[in-house]
């Protein structure tokens, strides 16, 4: 492995390091249109509630808006429309090969609700 490949792999794993980012990417990769940020927060809140976690949908939406979505946008994985408060999946490159596995290791029963 070259240094560049190692750096790319580190970046990909960093993007997948937080469960919110994993689930956002998984959800968006299954949908072909822009998704409302509130919808993403609700998806995560529903999953967290099932797992006995205590974050509110609003708290999750704030974390997505200020921390997780900008990080994904900076990596050119998603596009964010801050006026419309929507997010769209753009590209993952090699990230796809890790994404499904990472999400299912987190929660084998979790499925992003479809259109």
Buried (B, 14 or more C-beta within 10 A) or exposed (E): EEEEEEEBEEEBEEBBEBBBBBBBBBBBBBBEEBBEBBBBBBBBBEBBEEEEEEBEBEEBBBBBBEEBBBBBBEBEBBBBEEEEBBBBBEEBEEBEEBBBEBBBEBBEEBEBEEE
